[in-house]
Amino acid sequence: MSTNNTSKPAAPQPQGTVKERFLALAKGLQFAWFAGHVVVLLSTFFYVFGFNGYIYRIAYLGVLHSFGIIGYQQYYLKTKSTTGASNTPSLYTLINDENVIYFIQALMWLLTPAFSMSLLPFALFSLFHVLRYVQNTLLPTVLGLTKENNTMLASVDSFTRTYNERCMYWVGTTEIAILVVLVFRALLWYPSSWIVLMTYALFIKIRYETSKYTKASFSQCRVRLDGVISHPSIPPVVKSTYNTMKLKLIDISRYQLTKPKEAVEKSN
């Protein structure tokens, strides 16, 4: 992006008053999607200070609202506009769609005992979705501000471009950490812990097959654990147990629950 702003044409001025532009924008599904992510961010923020169960549930209602709108657009509005009728997507199509998988996962968290750590990945998603919507849609449409004529939006753009990719890796690592914590919760027989663990393990398996970020996070964890376990001070029985579990997990990873993306697109 050039630093010489005088060489760029002025951004077109929005039509109508600020109120009129905002109300017109607020009528769309995209704004409703944005509002859901705002609810997630605010609820997570306030939940951290009080761990109130009602705020926790509100946060997941915001998650379901946002991801539900994406599913509605993808599987109802989009197919109806192209075929004239809404077609039922195949099971493999749904499994390969991360928005559907995250919607189901959020529903599980909503219906099971509160687990605070589970909010972190969704809060990270919402942070970047909110920033991008404010940067690319809300402020340009309502106030006529862009990254070219506003330093704050330029900073937001720089932040999202720099950290968006890293955020996805952070989410993958966080989800692995959540899985580990859930294993210990299940061993201690927390309420509904085994149901949550099995459901979440299935989610992680699907994410491992469909997300390069989750797969990379697993690889990083494996390298770090290999380094720790190889230390001479680690007892042989621990090393043997670790290697056995690692081989079992590698075997499990070979069983595919999903289809390659190209195969799903061809089947549809």
C-alpha positions as MATLAB code, in Angstrom:
seq = 'MSTNNTSKPAAPQPQGTVKERFLALAKGLQFAWFAGHVVVLLSTFFYVFGFNGYIYRIAYLGVLHSFGIIGYQQYYLKTKSTTGASNTPSLYTLINDENVIYFIQALMWLLTPAFSMSLLPFALFSLFHVLRYVQNTLLPTVLGLTKENNTMLASVDSFTRTYNERCMYWVGTTEIAILVVLVFRALLWYPSSWIVLMTYALFIKIRYETSKYTKASFSQCRVRLDGVISHPSIPPVVKSTYNTMKLKLIDISRYQLTKPKEAVEKSN';
ca = [
       0.000    0.000    0.000;
       1.415    3.355   -1.015;
       2.107    5.944    1.680;
       1.330    8.801   -0.704;
      -2.355    9.445   -0.005;
      -2.535   12.378   -2.415;
      -2.062   10.023   -5.378;
      -5.201    8.072   -4.494;
      -8.708    9.116   -5.497;
     -10.921   10.210   -2.631;
     -13.252    7.549   -1.283;
     -16.852    8.001   -2.454;
     -19.029    9.651    0.158;
     -21.830    7.428    1.524;
     -25.361    8.441    0.644;
     -27.915    9.439    3.295;
     -27.502   10.285    6.961;
     -25.422    8.227    9.377;
     -28.602    6.865   10.974;
     -30.092    5.888    7.621;
     -26.909    4.131    6.518;
     -26.619    2.279    9.810;
     -30.256    1.134    9.780;
     -29.924   -0.056    6.179;
     -26.811   -2.023    7.105;
     -28.431   -3.464   10.237;
     -31.208   -5.076    8.191;
     -28.833   -7.554    6.525;
     -27.866  -11.034    7.633;
     -24.201  -10.062    7.664;
     -24.861   -7.506   10.388;
     -26.765  -10.129   12.398;
     -23.734  -12.419   12.004;
     -21.500   -9.591   13.232;
     -23.800   -8.918   16.194;
     -23.511  -12.563   17.241;
     -19.719  -12.266   17.358;
     -19.987   -9.051   19.380;
     -22.144  -10.936   21.893;
     -19.493  -13.667   22.107;
     -16.706  -11.154   22.726;
     -18.589   -9.130   25.340;
     -19.936  -12.205   27.116;
     -16.500  -13.793   27.283;
     -15.022  -10.563   28.630;
     -17.602  -10.249   31.421;
     -17.537  -13.978   32.151;
     -13.818  -13.827   32.947;
     -14.519  -11.418   35.803;
     -17.354  -13.349   37.434;
     -17.657  -16.817   35.895;
     -21.405  -16.358   35.818;
     -23.178  -19.345   34.295;
     -25.827  -17.204   32.579;
     -23.187  -15.111   30.802;
     -21.464  -18.351   29.741;
     -24.694  -19.562   28.128;
     -25.270  -16.190   26.453;
     -21.806  -16.428   24.911;
     -22.672  -19.779   23.337;
     -26.015  -18.484   22.142;
     -23.991  -15.834   20.314;
     -21.776  -18.541   18.805;
     -24.794  -20.547   17.645;
     -26.372  -17.389   16.225;
     -23.313  -16.485   14.132;
     -22.449  -19.966   12.884;
     -26.139  -20.706   12.351;
     -26.457  -17.728   10.001;
     -23.525  -19.018    7.941;
     -25.166  -22.439    7.670;
     -28.492  -20.853    6.750;
     -26.857  -18.850    3.978;
     -24.791  -21.772    2.719;
     -27.358  -24.570    2.750;
     -30.659  -22.762    2.321;
     -30.352  -19.364    0.682;
     -27.452  -20.265   -1.629;
     -28.915  -23.543   -2.884;
     -32.377  -22.032   -3.229;
     -31.030  -19.161   -5.322;
     -29.202  -21.533   -7.685;
     -31.662  -24.437   -7.926;
     -34.970  -22.863   -6.934;
     -35.289  -25.241   -3.965;
     -33.289  -26.037   -0.849;
     -31.343  -29.292   -1.232;
     -30.367  -31.458    1.714;
     -26.552  -31.555    1.906;
     -24.796  -34.903    2.205;
     -23.317  -36.081    5.486;
     -19.782  -35.747    4.100;
     -20.517  -32.183    3.030;
     -21.579  -31.295    6.556;
     -18.633  -33.071    8.174;
     -16.190  -31.236    5.910;
     -17.750  -27.862    6.708;
     -15.961  -26.335    9.703;
     -18.871  -23.964   10.346;
     -21.220  -26.909   10.861;
     -18.707  -28.704   13.077;
     -18.188  -25.646   15.250;
     -21.949  -25.101   15.463;
     -22.414  -28.656   16.775;
     -19.532  -28.229   19.195;
     -21.005  -24.967   20.535;
     -24.355  -26.706   21.011;
     -22.608  -29.386   23.065;
     -20.945  -26.767   25.279;
     -24.282  -24.995   25.719;
     -26.068  -28.154   26.870;
     -23.351  -29.547   29.150;
     -21.849  -28.235   32.420;
     -19.848  -25.041   31.972;
     -16.231  -25.464   30.930;
     -14.602  -22.036   30.886;
     -11.598  -22.956   28.750;
     -13.889  -23.902   25.857;
     -14.765  -20.244   25.226;
     -11.230  -19.264   24.234;
     -11.211  -20.539   20.608;
     -14.596  -18.951   19.912;
     -13.494  -15.663   21.481;
     -10.426  -15.616   19.211;
     -12.597  -16.276   16.153;
     -15.004  -13.522   17.174;
     -12.228  -11.006   17.787;
     -10.944  -11.227   14.221;
     -14.416  -11.430   12.667;
     -15.491   -8.289   14.544;
     -12.333   -6.389   13.614;
     -12.634   -7.311    9.943;
     -16.316   -6.379    9.775;
     -15.703   -3.031   11.471;
     -12.749   -2.372    9.164;
     -14.244   -3.532    5.863;
     -17.971   -2.902    6.236;
     -19.282   -1.008    9.259;
     -17.099    2.108    9.330;
     -16.691    2.464    5.537;
     -20.447    2.139    4.985;
     -21.698    4.240    7.894;
     -18.966    6.849    8.352;
     -17.045    6.631    5.076;
     -13.834    5.711    6.880;
     -11.245    3.416    5.296;
      -7.713    2.330    6.080;
      -6.515    4.872    3.498;
      -8.031    7.876    5.287;
      -8.025    6.696    8.914;
      -4.954    5.686   10.902;
      -6.957    3.589   13.377;
      -8.367    1.412   10.602;
      -4.912    1.169    9.065;
      -3.665   -0.196   12.390;
      -6.561   -2.653   12.574;
      -5.792   -3.825    9.049;
      -2.124   -4.320    9.930;
      -3.066   -6.239   13.086;
      -5.504   -8.606   11.348;
      -3.120   -9.291    8.448;
      -0.248   -9.969   10.843;
      -2.019  -12.123   13.398;
      -4.935  -13.796   11.587;
      -2.839  -16.755   10.428;
      -1.153  -17.045   13.824;
      -4.531  -16.980   15.504;
      -5.563  -20.114   13.635;
      -2.506  -21.933   14.954;
      -3.246  -20.638   18.446;
      -6.771  -22.014   18.157;
      -5.438  -25.411   17.063;
      -3.051  -25.540   20.022;
      -5.764  -24.403   22.435;
      -8.125  -27.098   21.207;
      -5.476  -29.767   21.833;
      -4.955  -28.371   25.347;
      -8.725  -28.538   25.909;
      -8.689  -32.201   24.863;
      -5.948  -32.970   27.388;
      -7.870  -31.234   30.178;
     -11.030  -33.121   29.232;
      -9.163  -36.427   29.535;
      -8.199  -35.596   33.115;
     -11.737  -34.399   33.889;
     -13.106  -37.692   32.607;
     -10.638  -39.673   34.727;
     -11.854  -37.702   37.753;
     -15.491  -38.365   36.788;
     -16.697  -34.809   36.431;
     -20.423  -34.589   35.536;
     -21.018  -35.544   31.874;
     -17.253  -35.647   31.391;
     -17.129  -38.875   29.371;
     -19.864  -37.755   26.984;
     -18.105  -34.423   26.496;
     -14.735  -36.134   26.004;
     -15.989  -38.568   23.362;
     -17.848  -35.829   21.479;
     -14.882  -33.481   21.607;
     -12.427  -36.212   20.599;
     -14.579  -36.823   17.510;
     -14.490  -33.101   16.779;
     -10.687  -33.061   17.094;
     -10.402  -36.077   14.778;
     -12.419  -34.279   12.117;
     -10.438  -31.068   12.576;
      -7.197  -33.030   12.261;
      -8.354  -34.340    8.888;
      -9.722  -31.063    7.537;
      -7.576  -28.312    9.082;
      -3.908  -27.736    8.326;
      -3.687  -25.657   11.495;
      -4.849  -28.458   13.766;
      -2.537  -30.918   12.036;
       0.405  -28.535   12.419;
      -0.430  -28.017   16.100;
      -0.388  -31.770   16.672;
       2.965  -32.014   14.928;
       4.425  -29.280   17.123;
       3.122  -30.939   20.290;
       4.555  -34.277   19.201;
       8.015  -32.777   18.580;
       8.013  -31.070   21.961;
       6.842  -34.183   23.805;
       9.405  -36.335   21.996;
      12.087  -33.957   23.229;
      10.839  -34.079   26.812;
      10.394  -37.866   26.911;
      13.835  -38.503   25.399;
      15.540  -36.883   28.386;
      17.705  -39.389   30.340;
      15.917  -38.577   33.601;
      12.602  -39.927   32.300;
      11.944  -43.495   33.596;
      11.894  -46.255   30.913;
       8.329  -47.237   31.812;
       7.146  -43.683   31.056;
       8.982  -43.694   27.725;
       7.484  -47.061   26.814;
       3.965  -45.931   27.726;
       4.379  -42.705   25.769;
       5.651  -44.491   22.647;
       2.799  -47.014   22.817;
       0.180  -44.269   23.110;
       1.823  -42.296   20.301;
       1.711  -45.290   17.956;
      -1.948  -45.899   18.840;
      -2.807  -42.304   18.027;
      -0.927  -42.543   14.722;
      -2.940  -45.657   13.861;
      -6.195  -43.875   14.710;
      -5.211  -40.935   12.512;
      -5.091  -43.264    9.495;
      -8.848  -43.933    9.716;
     -10.617  -41.250    7.703;
     -13.995  -39.877    8.801;
     -14.068  -37.246    6.086;
     -13.589  -37.105    2.351;
     -11.060  -34.933    0.542;
     -12.555  -31.554   -0.330;
     -12.429  -32.338   -4.044;
     -14.427  -35.534   -3.554;
     -17.095  -33.682   -1.566;
     -17.439  -31.003   -4.250;
     -17.729  -33.681   -6.945;
     -20.436  -35.577   -5.016;
     -22.480  -32.390   -4.751;
];
